[in-house]
Amino acid sequence: MFVGERMSHPVITVSPETPVHDALALFKKEHIRRAPVVKDGKMIGIVSESDLLNASPSPVTSLSVWEMNYLISKVTVKQVMSKKPITVDVATPIEEAARIMADKKLGGLPVMRSGKLVGIITETDLFKIFLELMGARTKAIRVTAEIEDQPGTLAKVTKAVADAGGNFISFGQFSGDDPSTRILTFKVAGLKKDEITKSLSKLVNKFWDIRQC
């Protein structure tokens, strides 16, 4: 799966000369938290909701309402935006974009194709992908179990479930506290809890949780 398949597009942009007040109103109307800043068809930065809010006067200021409104009207996106934003290409693997966002603590990344802005991938897009990967919207038996981290163990687990008549809805593996083990979390349709336990009893170290979801 690549960024281009799951990015939000067409992307909502703002001009560098847009007043902060107008940008905030746009964010509220469109239900967005960040937007690329574009001038003459070229992206020159990105601005987030927090950037815009931080440009507003403190509620404990001694300025009058009129003075505050006047000062805010003079502040534009160009003055508060982040320059030279980190971007990704449409062909970037989705997990690579997620890694960049996590490592850099970013809520979204502009997406480029041949040097042109074509979309944006956000944390909301990643949450939706996570829901799909974990089969969150499909009813099935959800299993969390610990296995030995050895070649062939996963193949044995999936074969045992398939041989018992089960159908995998989702499947994920994670690092355990012990580097010699892995934690599996998957959802299976077509089997009952006791049937899953029986088919995997000799392949897993222990079941952490089995429930209908």
GUROPA-98187 format. One record per residue (C-alpha): residue in three letters; x, y, z. Coordinates in steps of 0.1 Angstrom, whole numbers, plus 5000, padded with zeros to 4 digits. Last residue first. Layout:
REM residues N
["ALA"; [X; Y; Z]];
...
***
This chain:
REM residues 213
["CYS"; [4846; 4914; 5186]];
["GLN"; [4842; 4880; 5202]];
["ARG"; [4871; 4873; 5226]];
["ILE"; [4903; 4855; 5231]];
["ASP"; [4931; 4870; 5252]];
["TRP"; [4966; 4864; 5263]];
["PHE"; [4968; 4829; 5250]];
["LYS"; [5001; 4811; 5259]];
["ASN"; [5032; 4796; 5244]];
["VAL"; [5015; 4790; 5211]];
["LEU"; [5017; 4761; 5187]];
["LYS"; [5005; 4731; 5207]];
["SER"; [4972; 4748; 5218]];
["LEU"; [4966; 4763; 5184]];
["SER"; [4938; 4740; 5170]];
["LYS"; [4922; 4735; 5204]];
["THR"; [4922; 4771; 5214]];
["ILE"; [4907; 4781; 5180]];
["GLU"; [4880; 4754; 5184]];
["ASP"; [4872; 4765; 5219]];
["LYS"; [4867; 4801; 5208]];
["LYS"; [4844; 4792; 5180]];
["LEU"; [4855; 4791; 5143]];
["GLY"; [4842; 4805; 5110]];
["ALA"; [4857; 4840; 5113]];
["VAL"; [4892; 4847; 5127]];
["LYS"; [4907; 4879; 5139]];
["PHE"; [4944; 4883; 5146]];
["THR"; [4969; 4895; 5172]];
["LEU"; [5002; 4877; 5174]];
["ILE"; [5029; 4886; 5200]];
["ARG"; [5064; 4874; 5191]];
["THR"; [5090; 4856; 5213]];
["SER"; [5128; 4853; 5215]];
["PRO"; [5131; 4891; 5221]];
["ASP"; [5112; 4887; 5254]];
["ASP"; [5090; 4917; 5261]];
["GLY"; [5072; 4909; 5229]];
["SER"; [5075; 4925; 5194]];
["PHE"; [5043; 4926; 5174]];
["GLN"; [5025; 4905; 5148]];
["GLY"; [4994; 4913; 5129]];
["PHE"; [4966; 4894; 5111]];
["SER"; [4931; 4904; 5100]];
["ILE"; [4899; 4886; 5088]];
["PHE"; [4915; 4852; 5087]];
["ASN"; [4891; 4824; 5078]];
["GLY"; [4888; 4793; 5100]];
["GLY"; [4879; 4758; 5089]];
["ALA"; [4902; 4739; 5113]];
["ASP"; [4927; 4734; 5085]];
["ALA"; [4928; 4772; 5080]];
["VAL"; [4935; 4778; 5117]];
["ALA"; [4963; 4751; 5118]];
["LYS"; [4978; 4764; 5085]];
["THR"; [4980; 4800; 5098]];
["VAL"; [4997; 4789; 5130]];
["LYS"; [5021; 4765; 5112]];
["ALA"; [5031; 4792; 5088]];
["LEU"; [5037; 4816; 5116]];
["THR"; [5060; 4792; 5133]];
["GLY"; [5081; 4785; 5102]];
["PRO"; [5112; 4803; 5112]];
["GLN"; [5113; 4809; 5150]];
["ASP"; [5101; 4837; 5172]];
["GLU"; [5082; 4815; 5197]];
["ILE"; [5046; 4823; 5200]];
["GLU"; [5025; 4845; 5223]];
["ALA"; [4987; 4849; 5217]];
["THR"; [4961; 4876; 5211]];
["VAL"; [4929; 4863; 5194]];
["ARG"; [4899; 4883; 5182]];
["ILE"; [4869; 4861; 5172]];
["ALA"; [4849; 4878; 5144]];
["LYS"; [4826; 4908; 5137]];
["THR"; [4841; 4931; 5111]];
["ARG"; [4846; 4969; 5116]];
["ALA"; [4879; 4966; 5135]];
["GLY"; [4895; 4943; 5110]];
["MET"; [4929; 4951; 5124]];
["LEU"; [4944; 4962; 5091]];
["GLU"; [4912; 4981; 5083]];
["LEU"; [4912; 5000; 5116]];
["PHE"; [4949; 5007; 5112]];
["ILE"; [4942; 5022; 5077]];
["LYS"; [4916; 5045; 5092]];
["PHE"; [4940; 5056; 5119]];
["LEU"; [4966; 5063; 5092]];
["ASP"; [4942; 5086; 5073]];
["THR"; [4935; 5104; 5106]];
["GLU"; [4973; 5108; 5112]];
["THR"; [4974; 5127; 5079]];
["ILE"; [4985; 5121; 5043]];
["ILE"; [4983; 5152; 5021]];
["GLY"; [4976; 5155; 4984]];
["VAL"; [4988; 5164; 4949]];
["LEU"; [5016; 5189; 4954]];
["LYS"; [5039; 5190; 4924]];
["GLY"; [5075; 5179; 4923]];
["SER"; [5069; 5149; 4900]];
["ARG"; [5041; 5137; 4924]];
["MET"; [5041; 5151; 4959]];
["VAL"; [5023; 5144; 4991]];
["PRO"; [5022; 5169; 5020]];
["LEU"; [5028; 5152; 5053]];
["GLY"; [5006; 5152; 5084]];
["GLY"; [5004; 5152; 5122]];
["LEU"; [5042; 5154; 5126]];
["LYS"; [5062; 5141; 5156]];
["LYS"; [5094; 5137; 5135]];
["ASP"; [5098; 5100; 5144]];
["ALA"; [5061; 5093; 5144]];
["MET"; [5054; 5112; 5111]];
["ILE"; [5084; 5097; 5094]];
["ARG"; [5075; 5062; 5105]];
["ALA"; [5039; 5066; 5093]];
["ALA"; [5052; 5078; 5059]];
["GLU"; [5074; 5047; 5057]];
["GLU"; [5045; 5025; 5067]];
["ILE"; [5024; 5039; 5038]];
["PRO"; [5051; 5030; 5013]];
["THR"; [5062; 5061; 4993]];
["ALA"; [5049; 5060; 4957]];
["VAL"; [5029; 5092; 4961]];
["ASP"; [5060; 5109; 4972]];
["VAL"; [5066; 5123; 5007]];
["THR"; [5072; 5157; 5021]];
["ILE"; [5090; 5174; 5050]];
["PRO"; [5081; 5211; 5052]];
["LYS"; [5106; 5237; 5040]];
["LYS"; [5090; 5266; 5059]];
["SER"; [5067; 5262; 5088]];
["MET"; [5039; 5288; 5088]];
["VAL"; [5035; 5316; 5113]];
["GLN"; [5045; 5348; 5094]];
["LYS"; [5034; 5335; 5059]];
["VAL"; [4999; 5327; 5073]];
["THR"; [4993; 5364; 5079]];
["VAL"; [4992; 5386; 5110]];
["LYS"; [4978; 5421; 5103]];
["SER"; [4942; 5411; 5111]];
["ILE"; [4955; 5398; 5145]];
["LEU"; [4967; 5433; 5155]];
["TYR"; [4934; 5450; 5146]];
["ASN"; [4913; 5423; 5163]];
["MET"; [4934; 5426; 5195]];
["GLU"; [4932; 5464; 5195]];
["TRP"; [4895; 5463; 5191]];
["VAL"; [4890; 5437; 5218]];
["SER"; [4911; 5458; 5242]];
["LEU"; [4947; 5449; 5250]];
["SER"; [4955; 5439; 5286]];
["THR"; [4963; 5404; 5276]];
["VAL"; [4949; 5376; 5298]];
["PRO"; [4933; 5357; 5269]];
["SER"; [4968; 5355; 5252]];
["PRO"; [4969; 5370; 5217]];
["SER"; [4965; 5348; 5187]];
["ALA"; [4996; 5336; 5168]];
["ASN"; [4997; 5304; 5188]];
["LEU"; [4963; 5295; 5175]];
["LEU"; [4975; 5297; 5139]];
["ASP"; [5005; 5276; 5145]];
["SER"; [4984; 5251; 5165]];
["GLU"; [4960; 5248; 5136]];
["SER"; [4989; 5239; 5113]];
["VAL"; [5007; 5257; 5085]];
["ILE"; [5027; 5242; 5057]];
["GLY"; [5054; 5258; 5035]];
["ILE"; [5063; 5272; 5001]];
["MET"; [5042; 5249; 4979]];
["LYS"; [5042; 5262; 4943]];
["GLY"; [5012; 5271; 4922]];
["ASP"; [5019; 5308; 4923]];
["LYS"; [5020; 5307; 4961]];
["VAL"; [5009; 5276; 4981]];
["VAL"; [5008; 5270; 5019]];
["PRO"; [5000; 5234; 5027]];
["ALA"; [4972; 5229; 5052]];
["ARG"; [4969; 5216; 5087]];
["ARG"; [4941; 5207; 5113]];
["ILE"; [4912; 5201; 5090]];
["HIS"; [4874; 5202; 5096]];
["GLU"; [4867; 5221; 5063]];
["LYS"; [4847; 5249; 5080]];
["LYS"; [4870; 5250; 5111]];
["PHE"; [4902; 5251; 5091]];
["LEU"; [4887; 5278; 5068]];
["ALA"; [4878; 5299; 5098]];
["LEU"; [4913; 5295; 5112]];
["ALA"; [4928; 5306; 5079]];
["ASP"; [4906; 5336; 5078]];
["HIS"; [4916; 5347; 5113]];
["VAL"; [4953; 5341; 5105]];
["PRO"; [4951; 5365; 5075]];
["THR"; [4958; 5348; 5041]];
["GLU"; [4989; 5363; 5025]];
["PRO"; [5008; 5329; 5024]];
["SER"; [4979; 5315; 5005]];
["VAL"; [4960; 5285; 5018]];
["THR"; [4956; 5249; 5006]];
["ILE"; [4930; 5222; 5007]];
["VAL"; [4943; 5190; 4991]];
["PRO"; [4923; 5173; 4964]];
["HIS"; [4929; 5148; 4978]];
["SER"; [4935; 5130; 5012]];
["MET"; [4961; 5104; 5008]];
["ARG"; [4953; 5067; 5009]];
["GLU"; [4963; 5053; 4975]];
["GLY"; [4990; 5079; 4969]];
["VAL"; [5007; 5069; 5002]];
["PHE"; [5013; 5034; 4990]];
["MET"; [5000; 5000; 5000]];
***
